[in-house]
Structure formats: structure tokens, C-alpha cells
Amino acid sequence: MEYADGGDLREYLANSFKSLDWNKKYQLAFDITNGVHYLHKGNIIHRDLVGYFYLISYQLVYVIQ
């Protein structure tokens, strides 16, 4: 996995929330939803949906645990 230059989701939103437009906020939510859906399709349940399990890298979201 590449270096997550944006940190985790909590850190990223704490530092950037006010500067993000609503399209970018929507895109983050959409990316997270797609990641969790992908896991569910593989019969993987992601139990703890908290901000530090999502890494931001080059404006992409990675689900980790």
C-alpha cells in the first residue's frame, strides 16, 4: 500500500472540512460506502466504522483494519 499522505479520515476532516466543497464531501462518503460494499460482497463484515480505519491518499479513500 502506498503512503497515505492525507492521514486517517478523522485527521483529514479535522484539518480540511471547512475548505472542502460539498461535491468533495459527497465523494468521500460515496467512496467509503463503495469500499464497505465491496467488502460485504466478499462476505467480509467491517465491524468498526470509525474514522481512523479510513486512510486518505491522493484524494482516494482506503478502508483498513
C-alpha positions as CSV (number, residue, x, y, z in Angstrom):
1,M,0.0,0.0,0.0
2,E,1.2,3.5,-0.8
3,Y,1.8,6.2,1.8
4,A,-1.4,7.8,3.0
5,D,-0.4,11.5,2.7
6,G,-3.8,12.7,3.9
7,G,-3.7,10.7,7.2
8,D,-6.8,9.0,8.5
9,L,-10.3,10.3,7.8
10,R,-10.7,11.9,11.3
11,E,-7.4,13.8,10.9
12,Y,-8.2,14.7,7.3
13,L,-11.7,16.1,8.1
14,A,-10.4,17.9,11.2
15,N,-7.8,19.8,9.0
16,S,-9.8,20.2,5.8
17,F,-13.6,20.1,6.4
18,K,-14.2,23.8,6.0
19,S,-12.1,24.0,2.8
20,L,-13.8,21.1,1.1
21,D,-16.8,21.8,-1.1
22,W,-19.9,19.7,-0.9
23,N,-19.0,17.7,-4.0
24,K,-15.8,16.5,-2.4
25,K,-17.6,15.7,0.9
26,Y,-20.1,13.7,-1.1
27,Q,-17.3,11.9,-3.0
28,L,-15.6,10.9,0.3
29,A,-18.9,9.5,1.6
30,F,-19.5,7.7,-1.7
31,D,-16.0,6.2,-1.7
32,I,-16.4,4.9,1.8
33,T,-19.8,3.4,1.0
34,N,-18.3,1.7,-2.1
35,G,-15.4,0.3,-0.1
36,V,-17.6,-1.2,2.6
37,H,-20.0,-2.5,-0.1
38,Y,-17.0,-4.2,-1.8
39,L,-16.1,-5.9,1.5
40,H,-19.6,-7.0,2.0
41,K,-19.8,-8.6,-1.5
42,G,-16.8,-10.7,-0.4
43,N,-18.6,-11.7,2.8
44,I,-16.3,-9.6,4.9
45,I,-18.0,-7.6,7.7
46,H,-16.3,-4.4,8.8
47,R,-17.4,-4.1,12.4
48,D,-16.0,-0.8,13.5
49,L,-16.8,2.1,11.1
50,V,-14.7,4.7,12.8
51,G,-12.6,7.5,11.1
52,Y,-9.1,6.1,11.8
53,F,-9.9,2.9,9.8
54,Y,-10.1,5.0,6.6
55,L,-6.9,6.4,5.1
56,I,-6.8,9.3,2.6
57,S,-4.2,9.2,-0.1
58,Y,-4.2,11.5,-3.1
59,Q,-7.9,12.2,-2.5
60,L,-8.7,8.4,-2.5
61,V,-10.1,6.6,0.5
62,Y,-8.8,3.2,1.6
63,V,-10.6,1.0,4.2
64,I,-8.2,-0.7,6.6
65,Q,-8.3,-2.7,9.8
